[in-house]
């Protein structure tokens, strides 16, 4: 049978606190990685822009790595927040 569109899920306070802790931890992890990128761009620009790995500039590799890290973190958050504890 079809359920109305305004059905909301009710989660316990403990589950919501756990999800917040997971989310904040993963946000801090990504912020550190992104801060490293910004720091290298700001304070070591000449080295960072000239360094290559197998012909690919390190700036590009780091940027793609950040995008992949964000996807990994999103999947990890989804998986961890559904775990029963």
C-alpha positions as a Python dict, from the first residue, in 0.01 Angstrom:
ca = {
    (1, 'X'): (0, 0, 0),
    (2, 'X'): (119, 353, -71),
    (3, 'X'): (235, 562, 226),
    (4, 'X'): (178, 935, 248),
    (5, 'X'): (470, 1158, 147),
    (6, 'X'): (487, 1334, 484),
    (7, 'X'): (588, 1028, 687),
    (8, 'X'): (890, 1111, 900),
    (9, 'X'): (1133, 878, 1066),
    (10, 'X'): (1186, 923, 1435),
    (11, 'X'): (1536, 848, 1560),
    (12, 'X'): (1648, 826, 1917),
    (13, 'X'): (1861, 1098, 2071),
    (14, 'X'): (2153, 855, 2107),
    (15, 'X'): (2145, 767, 1737),
    (16, 'X'): (2139, 1133, 1640),
    (17, 'X'): (2434, 1211, 1871),
    (18, 'X'): (2632, 921, 1725),
    (19, 'X'): (2562, 1040, 1371),
    (20, 'X'): (2672, 1391, 1467),
    (21, 'X'): (2999, 1261, 1612),
    (22, 'X'): (3066, 1059, 1298),
    (23, 'X'): (2982, 1353, 1073),
    (24, 'X'): (3199, 1599, 1267),
    (25, 'X'): (3492, 1355, 1274),
    (26, 'X'): (3474, 1299, 899),
    (27, 'X'): (3436, 1671, 837),
    (28, 'X'): (3751, 1738, 1039),
    (29, 'X'): (3935, 1472, 838),
    (30, 'X'): (3835, 1631, 508),
    (31, 'X'): (3904, 1981, 640),
    (32, 'X'): (4260, 1876, 729),
    (33, 'X'): (4315, 1734, 380),
    (34, 'X'): (4168, 2045, 218),
    (35, 'X'): (4366, 2272, 451),
    (36, 'X'): (4683, 2093, 341),
    (37, 'X'): (4596, 2165, -21),
    (38, 'X'): (4528, 2532, 51),
    (39, 'X'): (4845, 2556, 259),
    (40, 'X'): (5057, 2412, -21),
    (41, 'X'): (4894, 2643, -275),
    (42, 'X'): (4953, 2942, -51),
    (43, 'X'): (5295, 2884, 103),
    (44, 'X'): (5469, 2649, -142),
    (45, 'X'): (5308, 2754, -468),
    (46, 'X'): (5621, 2746, -683),
    (47, 'X'): (5719, 2396, -568),
    (48, 'X'): (5361, 2263, -566),
    (49, 'X'): (5281, 2386, -917),
    (50, 'X'): (5606, 2255, -1070),
    (51, 'X'): (5617, 1912, -906),
    (52, 'X'): (5491, 1627, -1120),
    (53, 'X'): (5424, 1260, -1064),
    (54, 'X'): (5448, 1054, -1383),
    (55, 'X'): (5384, 1365, -1590),
    (56, 'X'): (5075, 1480, -1398),
    (57, 'X'): (5107, 1799, -1190),
    (58, 'X'): (5082, 1739, -819),
    (59, 'X'): (4815, 2009, -794),
    (60, 'X'): (4589, 1809, -1025),
    (61, 'X'): (4653, 1484, -842),
    (62, 'X'): (4582, 1645, -505),
    (63, 'X'): (4262, 1804, -639),
    (64, 'X'): (4136, 1477, -784),
    (65, 'X'): (4233, 1308, -459),
    (66, 'X'): (4020, 1558, -266),
    (67, 'X'): (3720, 1485, -487),
    (68, 'X'): (3766, 1109, -442),
    (69, 'X'): (3818, 1155, -68),
    (70, 'X'): (3491, 1348, -41),
    (71, 'X'): (3306, 1065, -217),
    (72, 'X'): (3471, 807, 6),
    (73, 'X'): (3382, 1007, 317),
    (74, 'X'): (3020, 1038, 203),
    (75, 'X'): (2996, 662, 151),
    (76, 'X'): (3171, 596, 483),
    (77, 'X'): (2931, 828, 665),
    (78, 'X'): (2632, 653, 508),
    (79, 'X'): (2767, 313, 608),
    (80, 'X'): (2871, 411, 961),
    (81, 'X'): (2550, 597, 1037),
    (82, 'X'): (2344, 288, 954),
    (83, 'X'): (2539, 54, 1181),
    (84, 'X'): (2343, -69, 1483),
    (85, 'X'): (2517, -13, 1816),
}
